[in-house]
Amino acid sequence: MPDFYSKVYELVALIPSGRVTTYGAIAKALGSASSSRLVGIAMNHAHELRPDLPVHRVVNRNGLLTGKHHFTDRFTMEQLLSWERIMVVDDQIVDISSVRWDPLLDL
């Protein structure tokens, strides 16, 4: 899995500020559409392996902040997104379509 994680991390590093993508979009861009859970696991490990990555910009397909529990504080993910002018209400991005970044289309 280290090679897969490295590829995930390379894509996550490209997500622009003020935009988000999903676990599934990353998996699909890597040619492994059924591996969105593995992308999530890679994101969880990134906190230790690659703390420089903007992992707060990766959410589930509905815009839910499912990774928030892996930050030092459960509000950190929302705060980081807020600083990038991404609105979050009840742990969900408001109008995800307006801030969604698709690695297949936007690279």
C-alpha positions as CSV (number, residue, x, y, z in Angstrom):
1,M,0.0,0.0,0.0
2,P,2.8,2.5,0.4
3,D,2.9,3.1,-3.4
4,F,-0.9,3.8,-3.4
5,Y,-0.5,6.1,-0.4
6,S,2.2,8.0,-2.2
7,K,0.0,8.5,-5.2
8,V,-2.9,9.6,-3.0
9,Y,-0.6,12.1,-1.3
10,E,0.7,13.5,-4.6
11,L,-2.9,14.2,-5.7
12,V,-3.9,15.7,-2.3
13,A,-1.0,18.1,-2.5
14,L,-2.5,19.5,-5.7
15,I,-5.9,20.5,-4.2
16,P,-6.1,24.3,-4.4
17,S,-6.9,26.4,-1.4
18,G,-10.6,27.1,-1.3
19,R,-11.5,23.8,-3.0
20,V,-12.3,20.3,-1.8
21,T,-12.3,16.8,-3.4
22,T,-13.7,13.5,-2.3
23,Y,-12.2,10.1,-1.4
24,G,-13.9,8.6,-4.4
25,A,-12.7,11.3,-6.8
26,I,-9.1,10.6,-5.7
27,A,-9.6,6.8,-6.0
28,K,-11.1,7.2,-9.5
29,A,-8.3,9.5,-10.6
30,L,-5.8,6.8,-9.6
31,G,-7.6,4.2,-11.7
32,S,-9.0,2.4,-8.6
33,A,-12.6,3.7,-8.3
34,S,-13.5,1.1,-5.7
35,S,-10.8,2.2,-3.3
36,S,-12.3,5.2,-1.7
37,R,-12.1,3.7,1.7
38,L,-8.4,3.0,1.2
39,V,-8.0,6.7,0.3
40,G,-9.7,7.5,3.6
41,I,-7.2,5.3,5.4
42,A,-4.4,7.0,3.6
43,M,-5.8,10.4,4.8
44,N,-5.8,9.1,8.4
45,H,-2.2,8.1,8.1
46,A,-1.2,11.4,6.5
47,H,-1.5,13.2,9.8
48,E,1.6,11.3,10.9
49,L,3.3,10.6,7.6
50,R,2.7,13.8,5.8
51,P,1.5,16.5,8.2
52,D,2.2,19.1,5.4
53,L,-0.7,17.9,3.3
54,P,-4.0,19.7,3.1
55,V,-6.0,16.7,4.2
56,H,-8.8,18.9,5.5
57,R,-9.7,19.4,1.8
58,V,-10.8,15.8,1.4
59,V,-14.3,14.9,2.3
60,N,-16.9,12.3,1.6
61,R,-19.0,12.4,-1.6
62,N,-21.8,14.4,0.2
63,G,-19.4,16.9,1.6
64,L,-19.4,15.5,5.1
65,L,-16.3,16.1,7.2
66,T,-15.9,12.4,8.0
67,G,-12.2,12.9,8.6
68,K,-12.6,15.5,11.4
69,H,-12.0,13.0,14.2
70,H,-8.4,12.4,13.0
71,F,-7.4,16.0,13.7
72,T,-6.1,17.0,17.2
73,D,-9.4,18.8,17.8
74,R,-12.8,17.9,16.3
75,F,-13.3,21.4,15.0
76,T,-9.9,21.8,13.3
77,M,-11.0,20.6,9.9
78,E,-14.0,22.9,9.9
79,Q,-11.8,25.8,11.0
80,L,-9.2,25.2,8.3
81,L,-12.0,25.1,5.6
82,S,-13.5,28.2,7.0
83,W,-10.2,30.0,6.7
84,E,-10.3,29.1,3.0
85,R,-13.9,30.6,2.7
86,I,-15.6,27.2,2.5
87,M,-18.8,27.3,4.4
88,V,-19.6,24.3,6.7
89,V,-22.9,23.8,8.5
90,D,-23.4,20.8,10.8
91,D,-20.2,19.1,9.7
92,Q,-21.1,19.4,6.0
93,I,-19.9,21.7,3.2
94,V,-22.6,24.0,2.0
95,D,-23.1,23.6,-1.8
96,I,-20.1,21.3,-2.4
97,S,-20.6,21.6,-6.2
98,S,-19.4,25.2,-6.0
99,V,-16.0,24.2,-4.4
100,R,-15.5,20.7,-5.7
101,W,-12.2,20.0,-7.3
102,D,-12.0,17.0,-9.7
103,P,-8.5,15.7,-10.3
104,L,-9.6,14.2,-13.6
105,L,-11.0,17.4,-14.9
106,D,-9.0,20.1,-13.1
107,L,-5.4,18.9,-13.6
